[in-house]
Amino acid sequence: MKKRIAFLLFCLLLIPSVLFSQEKSDKSSKAKQVLQINLRKEVNSISWMEISKGLEEARTKKYDAVLINMNTYGGEVLYADSIRTAILNAPMPVYVFINNNAASAGALISIACDKIFMRSSGTIGASTVVDQSGAAAPDKYQSYMRGIIRATAETQGKDTTIIGQDTTIAWHRNPKIAEAMVDEDLYIAGIIDTGKVLTFTANEALQNGYCDGISENVDEILTKYVGYSDYDLTVFRMKGWDYAKGQLMGTVLRAILIMLIIGGIWFELQAPGIGFPTLVASVAAVFYFAPLYMDGLAQNWEIILFIIGMILLFMEVFVIPGFGVAGILGILFILCGLTFALIDNAMFHFSFQGLNGVTEPLLLVSLSITAAVLICIWLSTKIGHGNGVFHKLALTSVQNNEEGYIGVPMETKEMVGKTGVTDTVLRLSGKVRIDDKMYDAISEYGFIEKGEDVRVTRYESGQIYVTKTIEDSPQNTD
């Protein structure tokens, strides 16, 4: 009897371990979930939106890994930097498959990934910053790019070996090699000579630690190199609204919206009342701030700062005479509101290092405002002149007397200083007779009875003002 009880207790103790091992076996046999994000075009606001939203979905749905399928010749540094930051902060491993090209901004993004895989015909490198014409940008921008790409390579870590008093550091991705992809003056023995910007083929990248495997397809990467025996691959598709936000966040469109905002303000200040220019500026401001606000970049205080600047500027023009503190503060607030809305508040702080991120947004806003002012000045000289489209934007017709138009007679302006007699009672307005002609007049001080002698004191807005002549004569002291 005792042996049976002991055997039953032993079996009960085995049940949890059996269930646990079964659960562990189920987990190990469960297919790995992989999210593929395609980067097959230029690196711009749309690319940034697609990758950031893809990484967000991978985080919320707890994907095991993300694979970026890349074929790009580069793009805008601003968005490449934002993408590489998002990749470095991703909680899951992010791999990149260079499906032919990872040039310029594409190289920076690739180096930020945990592992780099390349097609045998693929290349990576040539990350020199260039302008719109393709010429190399000034060294200020090159220096910034060198720092970013070097720091990105350093995040992949290093192995430190200490033997006696000798310390050897082996970087997983040599920062000097990354920097050589930007700086043509850098020399690395056996890799690159001065006067050339570094670009690796797949085999060269593999030999120098900038490729973790050469493959022709995604399946081989996930099974052979990553080690997934079973996986489910999902290709990320961006929503229509996110695509629209990406379009609105484009650098060129942002510059145009800023120009429309400033242009609307400019032309509204040239004419009384609130009209079409204000509508244009308001709509442009909505399209400028809305996607930034929805994406979490623009905060409430930045939009309020812009609105306060607009109010101060309008008060300076329409309420406060002259141009002083309110006008200067208004322009400053508008500039700050537009600039700070472009900056990621999570990464920004008011220190010397944090202010480095202000340079590019401030440059974009400043250049856009300058261009808007110059265009407005040019348009102001063209509107109403010539025979083109600008001729129709201004009222140029002449109101001739022959066509029935009657203007205010200017002869009353010459009445100042003359004397006459009131023909009616002036309460305060009425009729006066001067040089046997009847004129409308207004009394300067109180009522004036009919038949009183008056003198014209001033002319204003087509109207003469009079006083009694006795008020202008010296008093009798006898």
C-alpha positions as CSV (number, residue, x, y, z in Angstrom):
1,M,0.0,0.0,0.0
2,K,2.8,2.4,0.9
3,K,4.6,1.6,-2.4
4,R,1.5,2.5,-4.4
5,I,1.1,5.8,-2.6
6,A,4.7,6.7,-3.2
7,F,4.4,5.7,-6.9
8,L,1.3,8.0,-7.3
9,L,3.1,10.9,-5.7
10,F,6.1,10.4,-8.0
11,C,3.8,10.5,-11.0
12,L,2.2,13.7,-9.8
13,L,5.6,15.3,-9.5
14,L,6.4,14.4,-13.1
15,I,3.3,16.0,-14.6
16,P,4.5,19.7,-14.4
17,S,7.8,18.8,-15.9
18,V,6.2,16.9,-18.7
19,L,3.8,19.8,-19.4
20,F,6.6,22.3,-19.2
21,S,8.7,20.4,-21.6
22,Q,5.7,20.1,-24.0
23,E,5.1,23.8,-23.8
24,K,8.8,24.5,-24.4
25,S,8.7,22.1,-27.4
26,D,5.7,23.9,-28.8
27,K,7.4,27.3,-28.5
28,S,10.6,26.0,-30.1
29,S,8.6,24.6,-33.0
30,K,6.5,27.7,-33.5
31,A,7.3,29.6,-36.7
32,K,9.3,32.8,-36.4
33,Q,7.4,35.9,-37.4
34,V,9.4,38.2,-39.8
35,L,8.3,41.5,-41.2
36,Q,9.8,42.6,-44.4
37,I,10.0,46.4,-45.2
38,N,10.9,47.4,-48.7
39,L,13.2,50.3,-49.4
40,R,13.4,50.3,-53.1
41,K,13.3,54.0,-53.9
42,E,15.0,57.2,-52.9
43,V,15.4,57.9,-49.2
44,N,12.9,60.6,-48.4
45,S,10.0,61.5,-46.3
46,I,7.9,58.6,-47.7
47,S,10.7,56.1,-47.0
48,W,11.0,57.4,-43.5
49,M,7.3,57.1,-42.9
50,E,7.2,53.5,-44.3
51,I,10.2,52.3,-42.2
52,S,9.1,54.0,-39.0
53,K,5.5,52.7,-39.3
54,G,6.9,49.3,-40.2
55,L,9.1,49.2,-37.1
56,E,6.2,50.4,-35.0
57,E,4.0,47.6,-36.3
58,A,6.8,45.0,-35.7
59,R,7.0,46.3,-32.1
60,T,3.3,46.3,-31.3
61,K,2.6,42.9,-33.0
62,K,5.8,41.4,-31.5
63,Y,7.6,40.2,-34.6
64,D,10.7,38.2,-34.0
65,A,12.7,40.2,-36.6
66,V,12.6,42.8,-39.3
67,L,14.2,42.5,-42.7
68,I,14.7,45.6,-44.9
69,N,14.9,44.7,-48.5
70,M,17.0,47.5,-50.0
71,N,17.9,48.8,-53.4
72,T,18.5,52.6,-53.3
73,Y,21.0,55.1,-54.6
74,G,20.5,57.3,-51.5
75,G,18.5,60.4,-50.7
76,E,18.1,63.0,-48.1
77,V,20.5,62.9,-45.1
78,L,17.8,64.3,-42.7
79,Y,15.5,61.3,-43.3
80,A,18.4,58.8,-43.5
81,D,19.5,59.9,-40.0
82,S,16.0,59.5,-38.7
83,I,15.7,56.0,-40.2
84,R,19.1,54.9,-38.8
85,T,18.0,56.2,-35.3
86,A,14.7,54.3,-35.5
87,I,16.6,51.1,-36.4
88,L,19.2,51.5,-33.6
89,N,16.3,51.9,-31.1
90,A,14.3,49.0,-32.4
91,P,13.7,46.3,-29.7
92,M,13.9,43.4,-32.2
93,P,16.8,42.5,-34.5
94,V,16.8,44.4,-37.8
95,Y,18.5,42.9,-40.8
96,V,19.1,44.4,-44.2
97,F,19.3,42.6,-47.6
98,I,21.1,44.8,-50.0
99,N,19.4,43.7,-53.2
100,N,22.0,45.4,-55.4
101,N,22.5,49.0,-54.2
102,A,23.1,50.6,-50.8
103,A,24.6,53.9,-51.9
104,S,25.0,57.1,-49.9
105,A,22.1,57.3,-47.4
106,G,21.4,53.6,-48.1
107,A,24.9,52.8,-46.7
108,L,24.2,54.7,-43.5
109,I,20.9,52.9,-43.0
110,S,22.6,49.5,-43.7
111,I,25.4,50.0,-41.2
112,A,22.8,50.7,-38.5
113,C,21.2,47.2,-39.0
114,D,22.2,44.3,-36.8
115,K,23.4,42.2,-39.8
116,I,24.1,43.1,-43.4
117,F,23.4,40.6,-46.2
118,M,24.2,41.3,-49.9
119,R,23.4,39.9,-53.3
120,S,26.6,38.9,-55.1
121,S,26.2,41.8,-57.4
122,G,25.5,44.3,-54.6
123,T,27.5,47.4,-53.6
124,I,27.7,49.5,-50.4
125,G,29.3,52.9,-49.9
126,A,29.8,56.3,-51.6
127,S,28.1,58.3,-48.8
128,T,29.5,61.7,-49.6
129,V,26.9,64.5,-49.1
130,V,26.0,66.2,-52.4
131,D,23.7,69.1,-53.4
132,Q,20.9,69.1,-55.9
133,S,23.3,69.4,-58.8
134,G,25.3,66.4,-57.7
135,A,28.4,68.4,-56.5
136,A,29.9,67.7,-53.2
137,A,28.5,69.8,-50.4
138,P,30.7,72.0,-48.2
139,D,32.9,70.4,-45.6
140,K,30.5,71.4,-42.8
141,Y,28.0,68.9,-44.1
142,Q,30.7,66.3,-44.9
143,S,31.9,66.6,-41.3
144,Y,28.4,66.0,-39.9
145,M,28.0,62.9,-42.1
146,R,31.4,61.5,-41.2
147,G,30.4,61.8,-37.5
148,I,27.1,60.1,-38.0
149,I,28.3,57.2,-40.1
150,R,31.4,56.6,-37.8
151,A,29.1,56.7,-34.7
152,T,26.7,54.2,-36.4
153,A,29.5,51.8,-37.0
154,E,30.7,52.1,-33.4
155,T,27.2,51.1,-32.1
156,Q,27.8,47.6,-33.5
157,G,30.3,47.0,-30.8
158,K,33.9,45.8,-30.5
159,D,36.0,42.9,-29.0
160,T,38.7,43.9,-26.6
161,T,41.6,41.5,-26.0
162,I,44.1,42.0,-23.3
163,I,47.3,40.0,-23.3
164,G,49.8,41.2,-20.7
165,Q,50.2,44.9,-21.2
166,D,48.9,44.9,-24.7
167,T,45.3,45.7,-25.5
168,T,43.8,44.9,-28.9
169,I,40.5,46.3,-30.1
170,A,38.7,44.7,-32.9
171,W,35.6,46.5,-34.1
172,H,32.7,44.5,-35.5
173,R,32.4,47.2,-38.1
174,N,35.5,49.4,-38.4
175,P,34.5,53.0,-37.9
176,K,37.4,54.2,-40.1
177,I,36.0,52.1,-43.0
178,A,32.6,53.7,-42.6
179,E,34.2,57.2,-42.5
180,A,36.1,56.4,-45.7
181,M,32.8,56.0,-47.4
182,V,32.3,59.8,-46.9
183,D,35.9,61.2,-46.8
184,E,38.0,60.9,-49.9
185,D,41.1,62.1,-48.0
186,L,41.1,59.1,-45.7
187,Y,43.8,56.4,-46.3
188,I,43.4,52.8,-45.0
189,A,46.2,50.5,-46.0
190,G,45.1,47.7,-48.3
191,I,41.6,49.1,-48.5
192,I,41.4,52.6,-49.9
193,D,43.9,55.3,-51.1
194,T,43.5,59.0,-50.8
195,G,41.4,60.9,-53.4
196,K,38.8,58.2,-53.6
197,V,35.5,57.6,-51.8
198,L,35.1,54.0,-50.6
199,T,32.6,51.6,-52.2
200,F,32.6,47.9,-51.4
201,T,31.5,45.0,-53.6
202,A,29.8,42.1,-51.8
203,N,33.0,40.1,-51.5
204,E,35.0,43.2,-50.3
205,A,32.3,44.0,-47.8
206,L,32.4,40.4,-46.5
207,Q,36.2,40.4,-46.1
208,N,36.1,43.7,-44.2
209,G,33.3,43.0,-41.8
210,Y,30.6,45.0,-43.7
211,C,28.7,42.0,-44.8
212,D,27.5,39.0,-42.8
213,G,26.6,36.8,-45.8
214,I,26.2,36.8,-49.5
215,S,22.8,35.5,-50.8
216,E,20.5,35.7,-53.8
217,N,17.2,35.6,-51.9
218,V,15.5,36.2,-48.6
219,D,14.7,32.5,-47.9
220,E,18.4,31.6,-47.8
221,I,19.2,34.6,-45.6
222,L,16.6,33.6,-43.0
223,T,17.3,29.8,-43.0
224,K,21.1,29.7,-43.6
225,Y,22.4,32.8,-41.9
226,V,19.8,33.8,-39.4
227,G,19.0,30.2,-38.5
228,Y,15.2,30.1,-38.7
229,S,14.1,26.5,-39.6
230,D,10.5,27.7,-39.9
231,Y,9.2,31.2,-40.4
232,D,6.3,33.3,-41.7
233,L,7.3,36.3,-43.8
234,T,4.9,39.3,-44.0
235,V,5.6,42.2,-46.3
236,F,4.6,45.6,-44.7
237,R,2.1,47.7,-46.6
238,M,1.8,51.4,-45.7
239,K,-1.7,52.8,-45.2
240,G,-3.0,55.5,-47.6
241,W,-3.1,58.1,-44.8
242,D,0.5,57.4,-43.8
243,Y,1.6,57.7,-47.5
244,A,-0.2,61.1,-47.7
245,K,1.6,62.2,-44.5
246,G,4.9,61.1,-46.1
247,Q,4.1,63.2,-49.1
248,L,3.2,66.3,-47.1
249,M,6.4,65.9,-45.0
250,G,8.6,66.1,-48.1
251,T,11.3,68.7,-48.0
252,V,10.3,70.4,-51.3
253,L,6.6,70.5,-50.4
254,R,7.4,71.9,-46.9
255,A,9.5,74.6,-48.5
256,I,6.5,75.4,-50.8
257,L,4.1,75.5,-47.9
258,I,6.3,77.8,-45.9
259,M,6.6,80.1,-49.0
260,L,2.7,80.1,-49.3
261,I,2.4,81.0,-45.6
262,I,4.8,83.9,-45.8
263,G,3.5,85.0,-49.2
264,G,-0.1,85.0,-47.9
265,I,0.9,87.1,-44.9
266,W,2.9,89.5,-47.2
267,F,0.0,90.2,-49.6
268,E,-2.6,90.4,-46.9
269,L,-0.6,93.2,-45.2
270,Q,-0.6,95.1,-48.5
271,A,-4.4,95.5,-48.6
272,P,-7.0,96.2,-45.9
273,G,-9.3,93.6,-44.6
274,I,-9.1,89.8,-44.5
275,G,-9.2,88.1,-47.9
276,F,-7.8,85.4,-50.2
277,P,-4.1,85.7,-49.1
278,T,-5.1,85.0,-45.5
279,L,-7.1,81.9,-46.7
280,V,-4.0,80.7,-48.7
281,A,-1.7,81.2,-45.7
282,S,-4.1,79.5,-43.3
283,V,-4.6,76.4,-45.6
284,A,-0.8,76.2,-46.1
285,A,-0.2,76.3,-42.3
286,V,-2.7,73.5,-41.7
287,F,-1.1,71.3,-44.3
288,Y,2.4,72.2,-42.9
289,F,1.6,71.4,-39.2
290,A,-1.1,68.7,-39.5
291,P,1.1,65.8,-40.6
292,L,3.9,66.8,-38.2
293,Y,1.4,67.0,-35.4
294,M,-0.2,63.6,-36.3
295,D,3.3,62.1,-36.4
296,G,4.3,63.4,-33.0
297,L,6.9,65.9,-34.2
298,A,5.0,69.1,-33.8
299,Q,3.8,69.8,-30.3
300,N,1.1,72.1,-29.0
301,W,3.5,74.7,-27.8
302,E,5.1,75.0,-31.2
303,I,1.8,75.5,-33.0
304,I,0.8,78.1,-30.3
305,L,4.1,79.8,-30.8
306,F,3.4,80.2,-34.5
307,I,-0.2,81.5,-33.9
308,I,1.1,84.0,-31.4
309,G,3.7,85.2,-33.9
310,M,0.9,85.7,-36.5
311,I,-1.2,87.7,-34.0
312,L,1.7,89.9,-33.0
313,L,2.6,90.6,-36.6
314,F,-1.0,91.6,-37.5
315,M,-1.3,93.8,-34.4
316,E,1.9,95.6,-35.3
317,V,0.5,96.4,-38.7
318,F,-3.1,97.1,-38.0
319,V,-3.2,98.2,-34.3
320,I,0.1,99.5,-33.1
321,P,1.6,102.4,-35.1
322,G,5.1,102.0,-36.6
323,F,7.1,98.8,-36.4
324,G,8.7,97.8,-33.1
325,V,8.9,95.1,-30.5
326,A,5.6,93.4,-31.4
327,G,6.6,93.1,-35.0
328,I,10.1,91.7,-34.3
329,L,8.7,89.2,-31.8
330,G,6.0,88.2,-34.2
331,I,8.6,87.4,-36.9
332,L,10.8,85.6,-34.4
333,F,7.9,83.5,-33.1
334,I,6.8,82.5,-36.6
335,L,10.4,81.5,-37.5
336,C,10.7,79.4,-34.2
337,G,7.3,77.8,-34.6
338,L,8.0,76.6,-38.2
339,T,11.5,75.4,-37.2
340,F,10.9,73.6,-34.0
341,A,7.9,71.7,-35.6
342,L,10.5,69.9,-37.8
343,I,12.5,68.7,-34.8
344,D,12.0,65.4,-32.9
345,N,11.2,66.7,-29.4
346,A,12.2,63.3,-27.9
347,M,15.8,63.8,-29.2
348,F,16.0,67.6,-28.8
349,H,17.2,69.4,-25.7
350,F,18.4,72.9,-25.1
351,S,22.1,72.3,-24.9
352,F,25.0,72.8,-27.3
353,Q,24.9,69.2,-28.4
354,G,21.1,69.1,-28.7
355,L,21.0,72.3,-30.7
356,N,23.0,70.6,-33.5
357,G,19.7,69.2,-34.7
358,V,18.3,72.6,-35.3
359,T,20.7,73.5,-38.2
360,E,19.0,71.7,-41.1
361,P,15.4,72.7,-40.1
362,L,16.4,76.3,-39.5
363,L,18.2,76.4,-42.8
364,L,15.2,75.0,-44.6
365,V,12.8,77.5,-43.0
366,S,15.2,80.5,-43.4
367,L,15.8,79.8,-47.1
368,S,12.1,79.3,-47.7
369,I,11.2,82.5,-46.0
370,T,13.9,84.4,-47.9
371,A,12.7,82.9,-51.2
372,A,9.1,83.8,-50.4
373,V,10.0,87.4,-49.6
374,L,12.0,87.8,-52.9
375,I,9.2,86.3,-54.9
376,C,6.6,88.5,-53.3
377,I,8.7,91.6,-54.0
378,W,9.1,90.5,-57.7
379,L,5.3,89.8,-58.0
380,S,4.5,93.2,-56.4
381,T,6.4,94.8,-59.3
382,K,4.6,92.7,-61.9
383,I,1.0,92.8,-60.7
384,G,-1.0,95.2,-62.8
385,H,1.7,95.7,-65.4
386,G,2.1,94.3,-68.9
387,N,-0.3,92.1,-70.7
388,G,0.4,88.8,-69.1
389,V,-1.5,86.9,-66.4
390,F,-0.3,89.2,-63.6
391,H,-2.0,92.1,-65.4
392,K,-5.4,90.5,-64.5
393,L,-4.6,90.3,-60.8
394,A,-5.0,94.0,-60.3
395,L,-7.7,96.6,-61.0
396,T,-6.3,98.8,-63.7
397,S,-9.5,100.3,-65.2
398,V,-9.9,104.1,-65.2
399,Q,-13.1,105.8,-64.0
400,N,-13.5,108.6,-66.5
401,N,-16.0,111.4,-66.1
402,E,-17.3,110.7,-69.6
403,E,-18.5,107.3,-68.4
404,G,-20.4,108.8,-65.5
405,Y,-17.9,108.7,-62.7
406,I,-17.6,111.8,-60.6
407,G,-14.7,112.4,-58.2
408,V,-14.5,114.7,-55.2
409,P,-13.9,118.3,-56.4
410,M,-10.5,119.6,-55.3
411,E,-11.3,123.3,-55.5
412,T,-12.5,123.3,-51.9
413,K,-8.9,122.6,-50.8
414,E,-8.1,126.2,-51.9
415,M,-10.8,127.6,-49.6
416,V,-8.5,127.4,-46.5
417,G,-8.1,130.9,-45.1
418,K,-11.1,132.5,-46.9
419,T,-14.1,134.0,-45.2
420,G,-17.8,133.6,-45.9
421,V,-21.3,133.6,-44.5
422,T,-23.3,130.7,-43.2
423,D,-26.3,130.1,-45.4
424,T,-27.9,127.6,-43.0
425,V,-27.5,126.8,-39.3
426,L,-24.4,124.6,-38.8
427,R,-25.3,121.8,-36.4
428,L,-22.4,120.8,-36.8
429,S,-22.7,120.6,-40.6
430,G,-24.5,122.8,-43.0
431,K,-24.1,125.3,-45.9
432,V,-21.8,128.3,-46.2
433,R,-21.4,130.8,-49.0
434,I,-17.9,131.8,-50.1
435,D,-17.3,134.0,-53.1
436,D,-20.9,133.7,-54.0
437,K,-20.6,129.9,-54.2
438,M,-22.3,127.4,-51.9
439,Y,-20.3,124.7,-50.1
440,D,-20.9,122.0,-47.5
441,A,-19.0,122.8,-44.2
442,I,-18.6,121.5,-40.7
443,S,-18.2,123.7,-37.6
444,E,-15.0,123.2,-35.7
445,Y,-16.6,124.3,-32.3
446,G,-20.3,124.0,-31.6
447,F,-23.3,125.3,-33.5
448,I,-23.1,128.4,-35.8
449,E,-26.3,130.3,-36.5
450,K,-27.4,131.3,-40.0
451,G,-25.9,134.6,-41.3
452,E,-22.8,134.4,-39.2
453,D,-19.3,135.3,-40.6
454,V,-17.0,132.3,-40.8
455,R,-13.5,131.5,-41.8
456,V,-12.3,128.3,-43.4
457,T,-9.7,126.7,-41.1
458,R,-8.8,123.4,-42.8
459,Y,-9.6,120.9,-45.5
460,E,-9.8,117.2,-44.9
461,S,-11.1,114.3,-46.9
462,G,-13.0,116.5,-49.3
463,Q,-14.6,118.5,-46.5
464,I,-14.0,122.1,-45.3
465,Y,-14.1,123.1,-41.6
466,V,-15.0,126.6,-40.4
467,T,-15.1,128.8,-37.3
468,K,-16.8,132.1,-36.5
469,T,-14.5,134.9,-37.6
470,I,-15.0,136.7,-34.3
471,E,-13.1,133.8,-32.6
472,D,-10.1,134.6,-34.8
473,S,-10.1,138.4,-34.2
474,P,-8.3,140.0,-31.3
475,Q,-10.4,140.9,-28.2
476,N,-11.3,144.6,-27.5
477,T,-9.5,145.7,-24.3
478,D,-11.1,149.1,-24.0
